[in-house]
């Protein structure tokens, strides 16, 4: 049975004083809050502007259906992996993961399919069969990608270090990854495999980081491609199970999550963060404030300008800019996945031959041909979906988008944007569906619900000003940005994907780094003891929950 995630700020007021306040309940914020409560014995309050907690890990429902809004698949969740261990730590081991098909991604170039298969050797073997004579090139690409991923650990460790220590050792810790992050994916991959279909297949997952290979740092490409190399997983019960279980752990250790609770300003007194001011004027106090609202929101909106500007970060953030937004078409079907012949394999559909040209045209003019449709089949990935929604199936069709397309409607209210906006959405929905139906004609005639989200939807629910989904743009410049978990403002910390990289894993590790920065060595020691099976004095037993809520979880659609 699902649990209501978060207490309504409008219906119940939180206490005025806490040990720590976390702004935003995305996975980074929830992870940081839970680790602070569990290993730092801190009473933590999480404040979420949306009506449900979880950020891009929440789901929304319509009669007979539910969809995730951001969790489409995860990698590196095999038993014993660091990511699995961290998820177990913050969820109390309650999260379960369903293995997806070995072919986790299928790339379709002009109707020609190419499979990306789990396992390094099988990955190479499968592609070598489709590209005879190219085995050595494929192996070299794989070796290069893995070499880059191995340099990430020390780079991100530096972001959790105190400023003075980072000044001393940071350049050494950052240098290995910078060898790769300063170059684009195109710069690294094309000299290995050349131009053509093989290059297009190997870079097809660029939608997972929102930039084409010409502009994306090779570091983010390597992280994403390497993340799925051993296979992909999906949360049992749908992505809502992530915030449900993590919030339960937080509450067991005395923390609380309040929703419909929008923070207007981070309070700074005598140069130190001391709490937050809510949009109703109320002030909540804590000696530790953690922002999971994203770096731009933190430095450009939440902090007083006279505090933020002298750090030099606002100018750097404006220079890098936000990542891409997206359109997501949520489909509900009146047949099961089995009846429709659907499985959990994602489709990366590229109808146009020249990817860079097609994306450039589409960004400039959304009436140009759609360059990419990513198709996900969440009901086929979740083994419990059929029990919750018998006789039904769900599909999500996603493409990248820009908030600038929707400038004329930006000031209109959600669900009050007018007939022109609805007509534009209907046209884009039809175009996305037409591309998908070529690959999955079985869907035709069985779609009983269709709903499109846009960058305006994302901005409304998340507060990201450009409706971006991956935080800061993952260009080489992003990896030279001096963002740290411990900000230049004493008492203020940064969590989430801007601290590490885009996606669920990036947000999770960003939350863990923020907690590590707050607790210094105690968190690392505690987790190490637990990994060795030894009791940890800082891993406190559960405390009475600050708030409980057993009502069924309901999310609002990003539409």
Secondary structure as UniProt FT lines:
FT   STRAND          7..8
FT   TURN            9..11
FT   STRAND          17..23
FT   HELIX           27..40
FT   STRAND          44..47
FT   HELIX           55..57
FT   STRAND          59..62
FT   TURN            63..64
FT   STRAND          65..68
FT   STRAND          74..75
FT   TURN            79..80
FT   HELIX           82..91
FT   TURN            92..93
FT   STRAND          97..99
FT   STRAND          103..109
FT   TURN            110..111
FT   STRAND          112..117
FT   HELIX           120..130
FT   TURN            132..133
FT   HELIX           135..149
FT   TURN            150..151
FT   HELIX           152..158
FT   TURN            159..160
FT   HELIX           163..181
FT   HELIX           185..193
FT   HELIX           197..202
FT   HELIX           204..208
FT   TURN            209..210
FT   TURN            213..215
FT   HELIX           218..227
FT   TURN            228..230
FT   STRAND          232..235
FT   TURN            236..237
FT   HELIX           240..252
FT   STRAND          256..259
FT   STRAND          263..269
FT   TURN            270..271
FT   STRAND          272..278
FT   TURN            279..280
FT   STRAND          283..291
FT   HELIX           295..297
FT   HELIX           298..302
FT   HELIX           305..308
FT   HELIX           309..311
FT   HELIX           313..320
FT   STRAND          325..333
FT   HELIX           337..340
FT   STRAND          346..350
FT   HELIX           355..364
FT   TURN            366..367
FT   STRAND          373..376
FT   HELIX           378..381
FT   TURN            383..384
FT   HELIX           385..388
FT   TURN            390..391
FT   STRAND          393..401
FT   HELIX           403..409
FT   TURN            410..411
FT   TURN            414..415
FT   HELIX           418..439
FT   HELIX           441..443
FT   TURN            444..445
FT   STRAND          447..453
FT   HELIX           455..462
FT   TURN            465..466
FT   HELIX           476..480
FT   STRAND          492..494
FT   TURN            497..499
FT   HELIX           503..519
FT   HELIX           521..531
FT   TURN            532..533
FT   TURN            537..538
//
